[in-house]
């Protein structure tokens, strides 16, 4: 069995519902799959002693899960007062409207189409609620509307799909762009270096104890994949599906459609920089 401390980011272990930091509690959605790993992590975040809580990524449209999120907050003496979205993919956001109905909250997101209420989210915004402070970090790349939330008091960052607790993230071409994603990873790395962030609270998979190690691994992985794609194209593999079969030969074929999205984003990046 591999020691978790030896894995990228030092994953905490089994993904469970329950407290992850002093301010963040996970409620794991029952939507496990090859793409969602153990399921979507729905985060309840609140200041200790406060009666108010924020929910980040209600998850799929599953009434049992959404009610479990509310029940978890209520059993802790909290009232959900705001719903936030890291991005609009259905496994994170499809249940947001129903959750807003159940909780009586507004939904704030970068994409206006996902909002319920007048307020959106933008880079640098500070969300303050019951003594809790969350800072909005712009992290496009996985999707154009991807955001992370910096939780300074816990030295943590909630990353949605930008950084996962296990494996790596798909850059979902054409909405996602690799250049943006690399910039976002560097932005997260600066949080670990300049702001002392050490914990990743991801949208899928286990909590990571070594945020800087996780981001450095992601950057190295992307550089390696880019080099592989560039070499494959130089060797005559021209179409995205041909490149996937060459570069991702050791990856489960059920993941090849997602890999093709990333390959398309990588090929676009290489063309933009005159490398293929």
Protein Blocks (a to p, Z undefined) as FASTA:
>chain_A
ZZfklpghiaabjadeddfbfmbccdddfkbcfklonopcddddddehiabdcdehjbja
dfklmmmmmmmmmmnopacfbdcdfbfcfklmmmmmmmmmmnopacddfblmlpgcjbdc
dehiacdeehiacdddddehjbmkbccdddfknopacekjmbcfehcdddddfkbcfklm
mmmmmmmmmmmmmnopabdcdfedcddfblmlmmmmmmmmmmmmmmmmmmmmmnopabfk
lmmmmmmmmgcfklmmmmmmmmmmmmmmmmmnopZZ
